[in-house]
């Protein structure tokens, strides 16, 4: 006997289906913002998502509402800490981490996020604590853990690890600021320039704040 597969009656989607639709829509918006900037239209986002206008507007009645969801999704992603890569020498591990961080904060999605936040100062004030939380958890905390391990092992002298991690993170972010405000498109497409800057930062900290390896 053939079994009849139950079909869902028309109407509002189930909760898990609604979540899938939201994810599909927000991810499409993130891609479009990275490619075209925040001036893109709702129609462009809808076309990229493959969803109907009715489905989209049922969730986000206007573009600011959708952009707010995009910003929150991007910030939620940033709450996962980066991992300091294992290399043969601790300086190379530090370089790999700094290079990875630089590439992340200078990527098109990060620049698009800046543009979105600059469109609405009130929204920037709202999410500022979240941004600070992302910076601490994603970049500073892994650095603190890594450098603290070096101090514990006697590889580098005891020092204010929190200050070192904050200073290094600030310099990483400052390069992202520079590229954004100077619209440095050429270097944004040249990973070797980021790698060179990462090596300069590592030399500065290893030979300066971190002093001499034991």
GUDOPA-636405 format. One record per residue (C-alpha): y negated, z, x negated. Coordinates in steps of 0.2 Angstrom, whole numbers, plus 2048, in hexadecimal, padded with zeros to 3 digits. Layout:
YZX;...
This chain:
800800800;7EF7FB7F9;7E38097F7;7D28087FE;7C480B7F1;7B78167F9;7A680E7F8;7958187F8;78B816807;77980F805;76B81B802;7658267F4;76F8257E4;77A8347DF;7728407D2;77B8397C4;7778277C8;76582C7CA;7668337B8;76D8237B2;75F8197BA;7528257B2;7598237A1;75A8107A2;74880F7A8;74181B79B;74B81378D;744802792;733809793;734810781;73A7FF77A;72C7F6783;71E80277D;72580176B;7237EE76C;7147EB777;70A7FC776;705806785;6FB7F878D;70B7F0794;70C7EF7A7;7197F77B3;7207E67B7;7247E47A4;72D7F47A4;7367F07B4;73C7DF7AE;7427E779D;74C7F47A7;7557E87B2;7517F47C1;7497EF7D1;7367F37D5;73C7FE7E3;7488097D8;73A80B7CB;72C8107D6;73781C7E0;7388267D0;7278227C8;71981E7D4;70E8187C6;70D8147B3;7068257AD;71582E7B6;7218227AD;71882479C;71883779E;72B8367A0;72C82A790;723837786;72E84678B;73E83C788;738837776;733849773;743850779;74C84476D;74384C75F;74985D762;759859759;75785F747;759852739;76685572C;76385571A;76F848712;77B84E705;7788466F4;77E8496E2;76E8516DE;76385C6E9;7538526E5;75C8436EB;76184C6FB;74E8516FD;74983F6FA;755839707;74F845714;73C841711;74082F711;749830722;73B83B729;72E82E724;73782072B;73982973B;72782E73E;72181D739;72C813744;725809752;72B81575F;722823757;712819756;714814768;71582776C;70582A764;6FC81C76E;70382377E;6FD83577A;6EB82E775;6EA826787;6E883778F;6E1846786;6E6851794;6F884C792;6F784E77F;6F1860781;70086378D;70D85D781;706863771;710873771;720868773;71B85D765;71886C759;72A87275E;73186175A;729861749;72F872745;74186F74B;74485D745;73B85E734;73686F72E;746879733;75286E729;74686F71A;74588171B;75888371C;75B87670E;74E87E702;753890706;76588B701;75E8856F0;7558956ED;76589F6F2;76F8956E5;7628986D8;75E8856D7;74B8886D9;7418986D7;73E8A36E6;72E89E6F0;72689C701;73288F708;72A88F719;719889711;72287C706;72B875715;71B875720;71186C712;71E85F70F;72085B722;70D85A723;70C84D715;71A84371E;71084372E;70083F726;70782E720;70C82B732;6FA82F737;6F3824729;6FD81572F;6F9817741;6E681873F;6E580B731;6F180073B;6FB7FD72B;7077F0732;70C7E9721;7137FA71A;71B7FE72B;7277EF728;72A7F4716;737802714;735801701;723808703;72981770D;73781A700;72A8196F2;71F8266FB;72E8316FE;7328316EC;7208366E8;7208446F4;73084B6ED;72A84A6DB;71A8536E0;7248616E8;7328626DC;7278636CD;71986D6D5;71D8796E4;72F87A6E1;72C87C6CE;73A8786C1;74C8776C5;7578846BE;
